[in-house]
Amino acid sequence: MISLFKSVREDIAVVFEPDPAARAYLEVRVCYPGRHVLWAHRLNRWLWQRSVRFAARFHAAGDSRFTGIEIHPGAEIGRRWFIDHGMAW
């Protein structure tokens, strides 16, 4: 559980390095769809690796509609990953 929180803190901290518009921890946590889709992808990837593939794809499709960023559950994403803009609405 501690590693999960450590990972979330690192995910948020990595945003401040390349993005001068990022001003506050709460702002990044709430307003950055790249963070939301990353956290959702971790769940989808976990399902995918356990052969719960329909649920993983179903959730990924919903995440894509919510964030405008599509990530296949089979994709491997490492640490310190950051996407600033998914698409223009």
PyMOL Python script that loads the backbone (N, CA, C, O; Angstrom):
from pymol import cmd

cmd.read_pdbstr("""\
ATOM      1  N   MET A   1       0.828  -1.203   0.000  1.00  0.00           N
ATOM      2  CA  MET A   1       0.000   0.000   0.000  1.00  0.00           C
ATOM      3  C   MET A   1       0.867   1.260   0.000  1.00  0.00           C
ATOM      4  O   MET A   1       0.550   2.239  -0.675  1.00  0.00           O
ATOM      5  N   ILE A   2       1.953   1.228   0.754  1.00  0.00           N
ATOM      6  CA  ILE A   2       2.834   2.386   0.797  1.00  0.00           C
ATOM      7  C   ILE A   2       3.440   2.641  -0.580  1.00  0.00           C
ATOM      8  O   ILE A   2       3.580   3.794  -0.987  1.00  0.00           O
ATOM      9  N   SER A   3       3.799   1.587  -1.298  1.00  0.00           N
ATOM     10  CA  SER A   3       4.379   1.777  -2.626  1.00  0.00           C
ATOM     11  C   SER A   3       3.374   2.407  -3.589  1.00  0.00           C
ATOM     12  O   SER A   3       3.765   3.152  -4.489  1.00  0.00           O
ATOM     13  N   LEU A   4       2.085   2.117  -3.408  1.00  0.00           N
ATOM     14  CA  LEU A   4       1.056   2.739  -4.240  1.00  0.00           C
ATOM     15  C   LEU A   4       1.050   4.255  -4.029  1.00  0.00           C
ATOM     16  O   LEU A   4       1.033   5.019  -4.994  1.00  0.00           O
ATOM     17  N   PHE A   5       1.064   4.683  -2.774  1.00  0.00           N
ATOM     18  CA  PHE A   5       1.070   6.119  -2.482  1.00  0.00           C
ATOM     19  C   PHE A   5       2.363   6.769  -2.959  1.00  0.00           C
ATOM     20  O   PHE A   5       2.353   7.892  -3.462  1.00  0.00           O
ATOM     21  N   LYS A   6       3.465   6.065  -2.800  1.00  0.00           N
ATOM     22  CA  LYS A   6       4.752   6.567  -3.276  1.00  0.00           C
ATOM     23  C   LYS A   6       4.715   6.743  -4.801  1.00  0.00           C
ATOM     24  O   LYS A   6       5.233   7.724  -5.333  1.00  0.00           O
ATOM     25  N   SER A   7       4.109   5.799  -5.477  1.00  0.00           N
ATOM     26  CA  SER A   7       3.985   5.861  -6.926  1.00  0.00           C
ATOM     27  C   SER A   7       3.113   7.044  -7.358  1.00  0.00           C
ATOM     28  O   SER A   7       3.456   7.748  -8.308  1.00  0.00           O
ATOM     29  N   VAL A   8       2.009   7.265  -6.680  1.00  0.00           N
ATOM     30  CA  VAL A   8       1.121   8.392  -7.007  1.00  0.00           C
ATOM     31  C   VAL A   8       1.851   9.712  -6.779  1.00  0.00           C
ATOM     32  O   VAL A   8       1.739  10.631  -7.590  1.00  0.00           O
ATOM     33  N   ARG A   9       2.586   9.811  -5.696  1.00  0.00           N
ATOM     34  CA  ARG A   9       3.358  11.043  -5.438  1.00  0.00           C
ATOM     35  C   ARG A   9       4.389  11.274  -6.547  1.00  0.00           C
ATOM     36  O   ARG A   9       4.578  12.402  -7.001  1.00  0.00           O
ATOM     37  N   GLU A  10       5.051  10.200  -6.976  1.00  0.00           N
ATOM     38  CA  GLU A  10       6.028  10.336  -8.062  1.00  0.00           C
ATOM     39  C   GLU A  10       5.337  10.729  -9.365  1.00  0.00           C
ATOM     40  O   GLU A  10       5.849  11.560 -10.115  1.00  0.00           O
ATOM     41  N   ASP A  11       4.173  10.133  -9.634  1.00  0.00           N
ATOM     42  CA  ASP A  11       3.415  10.465 -10.846  1.00  0.00           C
ATOM     43  C   ASP A  11       3.079  11.947 -10.898  1.00  0.00           C
ATOM     44  O   ASP A  11       3.138  12.568 -11.960  1.00  0.00           O
ATOM     45  N   ILE A  12       2.732  12.503  -9.764  1.00  0.00           N
ATOM     46  CA  ILE A  12       2.368  13.921  -9.723  1.00  0.00           C
ATOM     47  C   ILE A  12       3.619  14.797  -9.782  1.00  0.00           C
ATOM     48  O   ILE A  12       3.618  15.828 -10.455  1.00  0.00           O
ATOM     49  N   ALA A  13       4.669  14.402  -9.097  1.00  0.00           N
ATOM     50  CA  ALA A  13       5.903  15.181  -9.076  1.00  0.00           C
ATOM     51  C   ALA A  13       6.507  15.298 -10.466  1.00  0.00           C
ATOM     52  O   ALA A  13       7.083  16.333 -10.803  1.00  0.00           O
ATOM     53  N   VAL A  14       6.386  14.257 -11.278  1.00  0.00           N
ATOM     54  CA  VAL A  14       7.002  14.274 -12.608  1.00  0.00           C
ATOM     55  C   VAL A  14       6.343  15.312 -13.521  1.00  0.00           C
ATOM     56  O   VAL A  14       6.954  15.736 -14.502  1.00  0.00           O
ATOM     57  N   VAL A  15       5.149  15.716 -13.227  1.00  0.00           N
ATOM     58  CA  VAL A  15       4.449  16.723 -14.041  1.00  0.00           C
ATOM     59  C   VAL A  15       5.112  18.093 -13.916  1.00  0.00           C
ATOM     60  O   VAL A  15       5.163  18.850 -14.885  1.00  0.00           O
ATOM     61  N   PHE A  16       5.613  18.409 -12.740  1.00  0.00           N
ATOM     62  CA  PHE A  16       6.164  19.744 -12.495  1.00  0.00           C
ATOM     63  C   PHE A  16       7.462  19.998 -13.259  1.00  0.00           C
ATOM     64  O   PHE A  16       7.807  21.152 -13.514  1.00  0.00           O
ATOM     65  N   GLU A  17       8.183  18.944 -13.627  1.00  0.00           N
ATOM     66  CA  GLU A  17       9.461  19.124 -14.334  1.00  0.00           C
ATOM     67  C   GLU A  17       9.271  19.712 -15.737  1.00  0.00           C
ATOM     68  O   GLU A  17       9.875  20.740 -16.040  1.00  0.00           O
ATOM     69  N   PRO A  18       8.438  19.087 -16.619  1.00  0.00           N
ATOM     70  CA  PRO A  18       8.337  19.616 -17.980  1.00  0.00           C
ATOM     71  C   PRO A  18       7.222  20.640 -18.194  1.00  0.00           C
ATOM     72  O   PRO A  18       7.183  21.284 -19.243  1.00  0.00           O
ATOM     73  N   ASP A  19       6.316  20.807 -17.228  1.00  0.00           N
ATOM     74  CA  ASP A  19       5.137  21.637 -17.464  1.00  0.00           C
ATOM     75  C   ASP A  19       5.152  22.889 -16.593  1.00  0.00           C
ATOM     76  O   ASP A  19       4.843  22.806 -15.405  1.00  0.00           O
ATOM     77  N   PRO A  20       5.501  24.044 -17.150  1.00  0.00           N
ATOM     78  CA  PRO A  20       5.538  25.270 -16.354  1.00  0.00           C
ATOM     79  C   PRO A  20       4.150  25.738 -15.914  1.00  0.00           C
ATOM     80  O   PRO A  20       4.036  26.573 -15.017  1.00  0.00           O
ATOM     81  N   ALA A  21       3.100  25.212 -16.533  1.00  0.00           N
ATOM     82  CA  ALA A  21       1.740  25.608 -16.151  1.00  0.00           C
ATOM     83  C   ALA A  21       1.270  24.909 -14.872  1.00  0.00           C
ATOM     84  O   ALA A  21       0.314  25.360 -14.241  1.00  0.00           O
ATOM     85  N   ALA A  22       1.921  23.833 -14.489  1.00  0.00           N
ATOM     86  CA  ALA A  22       1.547  23.116 -13.272  1.00  0.00           C
ATOM     87  C   ALA A  22       1.968  23.946 -12.067  1.00  0.00           C
ATOM     88  O   ALA A  22       3.141  24.278 -11.901  1.00  0.00           O
ATOM     89  N   ARG A  23       0.985  24.273 -11.228  1.00  0.00           N
ATOM     90  CA  ARG A  23       1.285  25.176 -10.105  1.00  0.00           C
ATOM     91  C   ARG A  23       1.108  24.537  -8.746  1.00  0.00           C
ATOM     92  O   ARG A  23       1.787  24.919  -7.793  1.00  0.00           O
ATOM     93  N   ALA A  24       0.204  23.563  -8.634  1.00  0.00           N
ATOM     94  CA  ALA A  24      -0.093  23.008  -7.315  1.00  0.00           C
ATOM     95  C   ALA A  24      -0.409  21.517  -7.415  1.00  0.00           C
ATOM     96  O   ALA A  24      -0.928  21.036  -8.423  1.00  0.00           O
ATOM     97  N   TYR A  25      -0.085  20.811  -6.350  1.00  0.00           N
ATOM     98  CA  TYR A  25      -0.309  19.371  -6.269  1.00  0.00           C
ATOM     99  C   TYR A  25      -1.778  19.035  -6.541  1.00  0.00           C
ATOM    100  O   TYR A  25      -2.070  18.151  -7.347  1.00  0.00           O
ATOM    101  N   LEU A  26      -2.699  19.732  -5.876  1.00  0.00           N
ATOM    102  CA  LEU A  26      -4.129  19.457  -6.047  1.00  0.00           C
ATOM    103  C   LEU A  26      -4.574  19.716  -7.476  1.00  0.00           C
ATOM    104  O   LEU A  26      -5.377  18.955  -8.015  1.00  0.00           O
ATOM    105  N   GLU A  27      -4.076  20.757  -8.093  1.00  0.00           N
ATOM    106  CA  GLU A  27      -4.420  21.067  -9.482  1.00  0.00           C
ATOM    107  C   GLU A  27      -4.032  19.916 -10.411  1.00  0.00           C
ATOM    108  O   GLU A  27      -4.819  19.504 -11.263  1.00  0.00           O
ATOM    109  N   VAL A  28      -2.822  19.408 -10.240  1.00  0.00           N
ATOM    110  CA  VAL A  28      -2.364  18.291 -11.070  1.00  0.00           C
ATOM    111  C   VAL A  28      -3.199  17.052 -10.790  1.00  0.00           C
ATOM    112  O   VAL A  28      -3.576  16.340 -11.720  1.00  0.00           O
ATOM    113  N   ARG A  29      -3.490  16.786  -9.541  1.00  0.00           N
ATOM    114  CA  ARG A  29      -4.259  15.597  -9.151  1.00  0.00           C
ATOM    115  C   ARG A  29      -5.663  15.619  -9.753  1.00  0.00           C
ATOM    116  O   ARG A  29      -6.170  14.581 -10.177  1.00  0.00           O
ATOM    117  N   VAL A  30      -6.286  16.779  -9.792  1.00  0.00           N
ATOM    118  CA  VAL A  30      -7.682  16.879 -10.209  1.00  0.00           C
ATOM    119  C   VAL A  30      -7.844  17.212 -11.698  1.00  0.00           C
ATOM    120  O   VAL A  30      -8.771  16.714 -12.337  1.00  0.00           O
ATOM    121  N   CYS A  31      -6.970  18.032 -12.251  1.00  0.00           N
ATOM    122  CA  CYS A  31      -7.203  18.612 -13.576  1.00  0.00           C
ATOM    123  C   CYS A  31      -6.368  18.052 -14.721  1.00  0.00           C
ATOM    124  O   CYS A  31      -6.527  18.510 -15.853  1.00  0.00           O
ATOM    125  N   TYR A  32      -5.502  17.104 -14.486  1.00  0.00           N
ATOM    126  CA  TYR A  32      -4.631  16.601 -15.546  1.00  0.00           C
ATOM    127  C   TYR A  32      -5.089  15.228 -16.018  1.00  0.00           C
ATOM    128  O   TYR A  32      -4.874  14.239 -15.317  1.00  0.00           O
ATOM    129  N   PRO A  33      -5.716  15.143 -17.190  1.00  0.00           N
ATOM    130  CA  PRO A  33      -6.220  13.854 -17.666  1.00  0.00           C
ATOM    131  C   PRO A  33      -5.114  12.833 -17.926  1.00  0.00           C
ATOM    132  O   PRO A  33      -5.371  11.629 -17.907  1.00  0.00           O
ATOM    133  N   GLY A  34      -3.901  13.292 -18.166  1.00  0.00           N
ATOM    134  CA  GLY A  34      -2.792  12.355 -18.341  1.00  0.00           C
ATOM    135  C   GLY A  34      -2.531  11.539 -17.092  1.00  0.00           C
ATOM    136  O   GLY A  34      -2.135  10.377 -17.172  1.00  0.00           O
ATOM    137  N   ARG A  35      -2.752  12.147 -15.939  1.00  0.00           N
ATOM    138  CA  ARG A  35      -2.607  11.427 -14.663  1.00  0.00           C
ATOM    139  C   ARG A  35      -3.761  10.447 -14.496  1.00  0.00           C
ATOM    140  O   ARG A  35      -3.554   9.299 -14.101  1.00  0.00           O
ATOM    141  N   HIS A  36      -4.970  10.897 -14.796  1.00  0.00           N
ATOM    142  CA  HIS A  36      -6.144  10.036 -14.617  1.00  0.00           C
ATOM    143  C   HIS A  36      -6.035   8.785 -15.477  1.00  0.00           C
ATOM    144  O   HIS A  36      -6.297   7.677 -15.008  1.00  0.00           O
ATOM    145  N   VAL A  37      -5.648   8.965 -16.740  1.00  0.00           N
ATOM    146  CA  VAL A  37      -5.575   7.822 -17.634  1.00  0.00           C
ATOM    147  C   VAL A  37      -4.428   6.888 -17.234  1.00  0.00           C
ATOM    148  O   VAL A  37      -4.525   5.675 -17.425  1.00  0.00           O
ATOM    149  N   LEU A  38      -3.356   7.436 -16.687  1.00  0.00           N
ATOM    150  CA  LEU A  38      -2.255   6.589 -16.218  1.00  0.00           C
ATOM    151  C   LEU A  38      -2.719   5.708 -15.065  1.00  0.00           C
ATOM    152  O   LEU A  38      -2.448   4.507 -15.053  1.00  0.00           O
ATOM    153  N   TRP A  39      -3.412   6.296 -14.101  1.00  0.00           N
ATOM    154  CA  TRP A  39      -3.880   5.516 -12.960  1.00  0.00           C
ATOM    155  C   TRP A  39      -4.922   4.480 -13.395  1.00  0.00           C
ATOM    156  O   TRP A  39      -4.927   3.356 -12.892  1.00  0.00           O
ATOM    157  N   ALA A  40      -5.787   4.851 -14.311  1.00  0.00           N
ATOM    158  CA  ALA A  40      -6.765   3.890 -14.836  1.00  0.00           C
ATOM    159  C   ALA A  40      -6.055   2.785 -15.615  1.00  0.00           C
ATOM    160  O   ALA A  40      -6.438   1.618 -15.534  1.00  0.00           O
ATOM    161  N   HIS A  41      -5.021   3.155 -16.367  1.00  0.00           N
ATOM    162  CA  HIS A  41      -4.284   2.158 -17.143  1.00  0.00           C
ATOM    163  C   HIS A  41      -3.646   1.110 -16.237  1.00  0.00           C
ATOM    164  O   HIS A  41      -3.590  -0.066 -16.597  1.00  0.00           O
ATOM    165  N   ARG A  42      -3.179   1.511 -15.100  1.00  0.00           N
ATOM    166  CA  ARG A  42      -2.575   0.532 -14.175  1.00  0.00           C
ATOM    167  C   ARG A  42      -3.590  -0.530 -13.772  1.00  0.00           C
ATOM    168  O   ARG A  42      -3.260  -1.715 -13.710  1.00  0.00           O
ATOM    169  N   LEU A  43      -4.820  -0.113 -13.498  1.00  0.00           N
ATOM    170  CA  LEU A  43      -5.869  -1.093 -13.187  1.00  0.00           C
ATOM    171  C   LEU A  43      -6.170  -1.955 -14.405  1.00  0.00           C
ATOM    172  O   LEU A  43      -6.267  -3.176 -14.290  1.00  0.00           O
ATOM    173  N   ASN A  44      -6.318  -1.336 -15.566  1.00  0.00           N
ATOM    174  CA  ASN A  44      -6.613  -2.087 -16.785  1.00  0.00           C
ATOM    175  C   ASN A  44      -5.498  -3.062 -17.121  1.00  0.00           C
ATOM    176  O   ASN A  44      -5.765  -4.184 -17.550  1.00  0.00           O
ATOM    177  N   ARG A  45      -4.271  -2.653 -16.936  1.00  0.00           N
ATOM    178  CA  ARG A  45      -3.120  -3.522 -17.200  1.00  0.00           C
ATOM    179  C   ARG A  45      -3.130  -4.714 -16.247  1.00  0.00           C
ATOM    180  O   ARG A  45      -2.837  -5.841 -16.646  1.00  0.00           O
ATOM    181  N   TRP A  46      -3.468  -4.456 -14.994  1.00  0.00           N
ATOM    182  CA  TRP A  46      -3.556  -5.523 -13.992  1.00  0.00           C
ATOM    183  C   TRP A  46      -4.609  -6.550 -14.427  1.00  0.00           C
ATOM    184  O   TRP A  46      -4.364  -7.753 -14.351  1.00  0.00           O
ATOM    185  N   LEU A  47      -5.771  -6.086 -14.879  1.00  0.00           N
ATOM    186  CA  LEU A  47      -6.816  -6.993 -15.366  1.00  0.00           C
ATOM    187  C   LEU A  47      -6.335  -7.756 -16.602  1.00  0.00           C
ATOM    188  O   LEU A  47      -6.548  -8.963 -16.708  1.00  0.00           O
ATOM    189  N   TRP A  48      -5.691  -7.056 -17.530  1.00  0.00           N
ATOM    190  CA  TRP A  48      -5.212  -7.657 -18.770  1.00  0.00           C
ATOM    191  C   TRP A  48      -4.232  -8.801 -18.479  1.00  0.00           C
ATOM    192  O   TRP A  48      -4.311  -9.866 -19.091  1.00  0.00           O
ATOM    193  N   GLN A  49      -3.327  -8.572 -17.555  1.00  0.00           N
ATOM    194  CA  GLN A  49      -2.326  -9.582 -17.217  1.00  0.00           C
ATOM    195  C   GLN A  49      -2.941 -10.807 -16.541  1.00  0.00           C
ATOM    196  O   GLN A  49      -2.323 -11.871 -16.520  1.00  0.00           O
ATOM    197  N   ARG A  50      -4.120 -10.675 -16.002  1.00  0.00           N
ATOM    198  CA  ARG A  50      -4.815 -11.785 -15.355  1.00  0.00           C
ATOM    199  C   ARG A  50      -5.884 -12.389 -16.261  1.00  0.00           C
ATOM    200  O   ARG A  50      -6.760 -13.125 -15.809  1.00  0.00           O
ATOM    201  N   SER A  51      -5.793 -12.062 -17.542  1.00  0.00           N
ATOM    202  CA  SER A  51      -6.683 -12.583 -18.590  1.00  0.00           C
ATOM    203  C   SER A  51      -8.142 -12.187 -18.396  1.00  0.00           C
ATOM    204  O   SER A  51      -9.043 -12.900 -18.837  1.00  0.00           O
ATOM    205  N   VAL A  52      -8.377 -11.060 -17.741  1.00  0.00           N
ATOM    206  CA  VAL A  52      -9.718 -10.494 -17.640  1.00  0.00           C
ATOM    207  C   VAL A  52      -9.784  -9.414 -18.718  1.00  0.00           C
ATOM    208  O   VAL A  52      -9.952  -8.228 -18.434  1.00  0.00           O
ATOM    209  N   ARG A  53      -9.648  -9.859 -19.938  1.00  0.00           N
ATOM    210  CA  ARG A  53      -9.380  -8.949 -21.051  1.00  0.00           C
ATOM    211  C   ARG A  53     -10.586  -8.127 -21.478  1.00  0.00           C
ATOM    212  O   ARG A  53     -10.433  -6.959 -21.836  1.00  0.00           O
ATOM    213  N   PHE A  54     -11.771  -8.704 -21.448  1.00  0.00           N
ATOM    214  CA  PHE A  54     -12.948  -7.919 -21.831  1.00  0.00           C
ATOM    215  C   PHE A  54     -13.129  -6.745 -20.871  1.00  0.00           C
ATOM    216  O   PHE A  54     -13.362  -5.617 -21.305  1.00  0.00           O
ATOM    217  N   ALA A  55     -13.023  -7.006 -19.585  1.00  0.00           N
ATOM    218  CA  ALA A  55     -13.186  -5.929 -18.594  1.00  0.00           C
ATOM    219  C   ALA A  55     -12.106  -4.868 -18.778  1.00  0.00           C
ATOM    220  O   ALA A  55     -12.383  -3.673 -18.672  1.00  0.00           O
ATOM    221  N   ALA A  56     -10.873  -5.303 -19.053  1.00  0.00           N
ATOM    222  CA  ALA A  56      -9.780  -4.360 -19.262  1.00  0.00           C
ATOM    223  C   ALA A  56     -10.054  -3.462 -20.470  1.00  0.00           C
ATOM    224  O   ALA A  56      -9.857  -2.249 -20.401  1.00  0.00           O
ATOM    225  N   ARG A  57     -10.508  -4.056 -21.572  1.00  0.00           N
ATOM    226  CA  ARG A  57     -10.802  -3.264 -22.784  1.00  0.00           C
ATOM    227  C   ARG A  57     -12.011  -2.363 -22.563  1.00  0.00           C
ATOM    228  O   ARG A  57     -12.026  -1.218 -23.016  1.00  0.00           O
ATOM    229  N   PHE A  58     -13.020  -2.874 -21.870  1.00  0.00           N
ATOM    230  CA  PHE A  58     -14.227  -2.097 -21.595  1.00  0.00           C
ATOM    231  C   PHE A  58     -13.883  -0.851 -20.773  1.00  0.00           C
ATOM    232  O   PHE A  58     -14.320   0.255 -21.090  1.00  0.00           O
ATOM    233  N   HIS A  59     -13.101  -1.045 -19.724  1.00  0.00           N
ATOM    234  CA  HIS A  59     -12.707   0.087 -18.879  1.00  0.00           C
ATOM    235  C   HIS A  59     -11.811   1.058 -19.654  1.00  0.00           C
ATOM    236  O   HIS A  59     -11.946   2.273 -19.510  1.00  0.00           O
ATOM    237  N   ALA A  60     -10.906   0.535 -20.467  1.00  0.00           N
ATOM    238  CA  ALA A  60     -10.023   1.393 -21.254  1.00  0.00           C
ATOM    239  C   ALA A  60     -10.825   2.261 -22.229  1.00  0.00           C
ATOM    240  O   ALA A  60     -10.486   3.422 -22.454  1.00  0.00           O
ATOM    241  N   ALA A  61     -11.882   1.696 -22.800  1.00  0.00           N
ATOM    242  CA  ALA A  61     -12.732   2.465 -23.711  1.00  0.00           C
ATOM    243  C   ALA A  61     -13.417   3.613 -22.961  1.00  0.00           C
ATOM    244  O   ALA A  61     -13.504   4.727 -23.478  1.00  0.00           O
ATOM    245  N   GLY A  62     -13.894   3.347 -21.765  1.00  0.00           N
ATOM    246  CA  GLY A  62     -14.512   4.392 -20.948  1.00  0.00           C
ATOM    247  C   GLY A  62     -13.508   5.459 -20.540  1.00  0.00           C
ATOM    248  O   GLY A  62     -13.813   6.651 -20.538  1.00  0.00           O
ATOM    249  N   ASP A  63     -12.308   5.011 -20.197  1.00  0.00           N
ATOM    250  CA  ASP A  63     -11.248   5.965 -19.830  1.00  0.00           C
ATOM    251  C   ASP A  63     -10.928   6.877 -21.000  1.00  0.00           C
ATOM    252  O   ASP A  63     -10.698   8.073 -20.821  1.00  0.00           O
ATOM    253  N   SER A  64     -10.914   6.310 -22.194  1.00  0.00           N
ATOM    254  CA  SER A  64     -10.632   7.084 -23.400  1.00  0.00           C
ATOM    255  C   SER A  64     -11.695   8.155 -23.616  1.00  0.00           C
ATOM    256  O   SER A  64     -11.370   9.284 -23.984  1.00  0.00           O
ATOM    257  N   ARG A  65     -12.936   7.817 -23.395  1.00  0.00           N
ATOM    258  CA  ARG A  65     -14.021   8.800 -23.558  1.00  0.00           C
ATOM    259  C   ARG A  65     -13.929   9.905 -22.506  1.00  0.00           C
ATOM    260  O   ARG A  65     -14.235  11.065 -22.783  1.00  0.00           O
ATOM    261  N   PHE A  66     -13.506   9.532 -21.300  1.00  0.00           N
ATOM    262  CA  PHE A  66     -13.414  10.482 -20.194  1.00  0.00           C
ATOM    263  C   PHE A  66     -12.224  11.430 -20.349  1.00  0.00           C
ATOM    264  O   PHE A  66     -12.345  12.624 -20.075  1.00  0.00           O
ATOM    265  N   THR A  67     -11.080  10.908 -20.784  1.00  0.00           N
ATOM    266  CA  THR A  67      -9.855  11.705 -20.802  1.00  0.00           C
ATOM    267  C   THR A  67      -9.440  12.187 -22.186  1.00  0.00           C
ATOM    268  O   THR A  67      -8.671  13.142 -22.301  1.00  0.00           O
ATOM    269  N   GLY A  68      -9.936  11.540 -23.237  1.00  0.00           N
ATOM    270  CA  GLY A  68      -9.477  11.871 -24.580  1.00  0.00           C
ATOM    271  C   GLY A  68      -8.141  11.240 -24.914  1.00  0.00           C
ATOM    272  O   GLY A  68      -7.518  11.594 -25.915  1.00  0.00           O
ATOM    273  N   ILE A  69      -7.692  10.302 -24.080  1.00  0.00           N
ATOM    274  CA  ILE A  69      -6.409   9.633 -24.267  1.00  0.00           C
ATOM    275  C   ILE A  69      -6.669   8.132 -24.277  1.00  0.00           C
ATOM    276  O   ILE A  69      -7.257   7.589 -23.341  1.00  0.00           O
ATOM    277  N   GLU A  70      -6.231   7.469 -25.334  1.00  0.00           N
ATOM    278  CA  GLU A  70      -6.468   6.027 -25.446  1.00  0.00           C
ATOM    279  C   GLU A  70      -5.171   5.259 -25.215  1.00  0.00           C
ATOM    280  O   GLU A  70      -4.161   5.507 -25.875  1.00  0.00           O
ATOM    281  N   ILE A  71      -5.214   4.325 -24.268  1.00  0.00           N
ATOM    282  CA  ILE A  71      -4.072   3.460 -23.996  1.00  0.00           C
ATOM    283  C   ILE A  71      -4.588   2.022 -23.941  1.00  0.00           C
ATOM    284  O   ILE A  71      -5.462   1.700 -23.136  1.00  0.00           O
ATOM    285  N   HIS A  72      -4.052   1.179 -24.786  1.00  0.00           N
ATOM    286  CA  HIS A  72      -4.450  -0.230 -24.795  1.00  0.00           C
ATOM    287  C   HIS A  72      -3.975  -0.889 -23.501  1.00  0.00           C
ATOM    288  O   HIS A  72      -2.857  -0.635 -23.053  1.00  0.00           O
ATOM    289  N   PRO A  73      -4.814  -1.731 -22.900  1.00  0.00           N
ATOM    290  CA  PRO A  73      -4.431  -2.370 -21.641  1.00  0.00           C
ATOM    291  C   PRO A  73      -3.190  -3.257 -21.751  1.00  0.00           C
ATOM    292  O   PRO A  73      -2.549  -3.550 -20.742  1.00  0.00           O
ATOM    293  N   GLY A  74      -2.851  -3.683 -22.956  1.00  0.00           N
ATOM    294  CA  GLY A  74      -1.660  -4.499 -23.129  1.00  0.00           C
ATOM    295  C   GLY A  74      -0.375  -3.698 -23.194  1.00  0.00           C
ATOM    296  O   GLY A  74       0.714  -4.274 -23.181  1.00  0.00           O
ATOM    297  N   ALA A  75      -0.483  -2.379 -23.264  1.00  0.00           N
ATOM    298  CA  ALA A  75       0.701  -1.522 -23.368  1.00  0.00           C
ATOM    299  C   ALA A  75       1.446  -1.483 -22.040  1.00  0.00           C
ATOM    300  O   ALA A  75       0.840  -1.374 -20.974  1.00  0.00           O
ATOM    301  N   GLU A  76       2.774  -1.575 -22.124  1.00  0.00           N
ATOM    302  CA  GLU A  76       3.611  -1.442 -20.934  1.00  0.00           C
ATOM    303  C   GLU A  76       4.069   0.002 -20.819  1.00  0.00           C
ATOM    304  O   GLU A  76       4.626   0.563 -21.762  1.00  0.00           O
ATOM    305  N   ILE A  77       3.833   0.591 -19.675  1.00  0.00           N
ATOM    306  CA  ILE A  77       4.238   1.970 -19.421  1.00  0.00           C
ATOM    307  C   ILE A  77       5.126   1.955 -18.184  1.00  0.00           C
ATOM    308  O   ILE A  77       4.757   1.406 -17.147  1.00  0.00           O
ATOM    309  N   GLY A  78       6.282   2.555 -18.305  1.00  0.00           N
ATOM    310  CA  GLY A  78       7.227   2.580 -17.196  1.00  0.00           C
ATOM    311  C   GLY A  78       6.991   3.744 -16.251  1.00  0.00           C
ATOM    312  O   GLY A  78       5.984   4.447 -16.328  1.00  0.00           O
ATOM    313  N   ARG A  79       7.952   3.923 -15.360  1.00  0.00           N
ATOM    314  CA  ARG A  79       7.890   5.015 -14.393  1.00  0.00           C
ATOM    315  C   ARG A  79       8.157   6.353 -15.086  1.00  0.00           C
ATOM    316  O   ARG A  79       8.713   6.412 -16.182  1.00  0.00           O
ATOM    317  N   ARG A  80       7.735   7.430 -14.400  1.00  0.00           N
ATOM    318  CA  ARG A  80       8.002   8.807 -14.809  1.00  0.00           C
ATOM    319  C   ARG A  80       7.458   9.126 -16.198  1.00  0.00           C
ATOM    320  O   ARG A  80       8.086   9.854 -16.967  1.00  0.00           O
ATOM    321  N   TRP A  81       6.308   8.588 -16.508  1.00  0.00           N
ATOM    322  CA  TRP A  81       5.639   8.793 -17.791  1.00  0.00           C
ATOM    323  C   TRP A  81       4.725  10.006 -17.661  1.00  0.00           C
ATOM    324  O   TRP A  81       4.031  10.167 -16.657  1.00  0.00           O
ATOM    325  N   PHE A  82       4.730  10.860 -18.686  1.00  0.00           N
ATOM    326  CA  PHE A  82       3.910  12.064 -18.641  1.00  0.00           C
ATOM    327  C   PHE A  82       3.369  12.373 -20.021  1.00  0.00           C
ATOM    328  O   PHE A  82       4.117  12.402 -20.998  1.00  0.00           O
ATOM    329  N   ILE A  83       2.079  12.600 -20.100  1.00  0.00           N
ATOM    330  CA  ILE A  83       1.467  13.085 -21.342  1.00  0.00           C
ATOM    331  C   ILE A  83       0.716  14.371 -20.973  1.00  0.00           C
ATOM    332  O   ILE A  83      -0.110  14.385 -20.060  1.00  0.00           O
ATOM    333  N   ASP A  84       1.017  15.425 -21.690  1.00  0.00           N
ATOM    334  CA  ASP A  84       0.466  16.728 -21.350  1.00  0.00           C
ATOM    335  C   ASP A  84      -0.911  16.945 -21.970  1.00  0.00           C
ATOM    336  O   ASP A  84      -1.836  17.370 -21.277  1.00  0.00           O
ATOM    337  N   HIS A  85      -1.060  16.661 -23.258  1.00  0.00           N
ATOM    338  CA  HIS A  85      -2.332  16.906 -23.927  1.00  0.00           C
ATOM    339  C   HIS A  85      -2.713  15.661 -24.715  1.00  0.00           C
ATOM    340  O   HIS A  85      -1.938  15.182 -25.543  1.00  0.00           O
ATOM    341  N   GLY A  86      -3.896  15.144 -24.459  1.00  0.00           N
ATOM    342  CA  GLY A  86      -4.371  13.990 -25.201  1.00  0.00           C
ATOM    343  C   GLY A  86      -4.951  14.390 -26.538  1.00  0.00           C
ATOM    344  O   GLY A  86      -4.502  13.918 -27.582  1.00  0.00           O
ATOM    345  N   MET A  87      -5.936  15.248 -26.513  1.00  0.00           N
ATOM    346  CA  MET A  87      -6.575  15.718 -27.740  1.00  0.00           C
ATOM    347  C   MET A  87      -7.377  16.975 -27.416  1.00  0.00           C
ATOM    348  O   MET A  87      -7.722  17.232 -26.262  1.00  0.00           O
ATOM    349  N   ALA A  88      -7.657  17.725 -28.424  1.00  0.00           N
ATOM    350  CA  ALA A  88      -8.485  18.914 -28.222  1.00  0.00           C
ATOM    351  C   ALA A  88      -9.949  18.506 -28.275  1.00  0.00           C
ATOM    352  O   ALA A  88     -10.343  17.731 -29.147  1.00  0.00           O
ATOM    353  N   TRP A  89     -10.736  19.002 -27.383  1.00  0.00           N
ATOM    354  CA  TRP A  89     -12.169  18.687 -27.378  1.00  0.00           C
ATOM    355  C   TRP A  89     -12.817  19.643 -28.294  1.00  0.00           C
ATOM    356  O   TRP A  89     -14.034  19.597 -28.475  1.00  0.00           O
TER     357      TRP A  89
END
""", "prot")
cmd.dss("prot")
cmd.show_as("cartoon", "prot")
cmd.util.cbc("prot")
cmd.orient("prot")
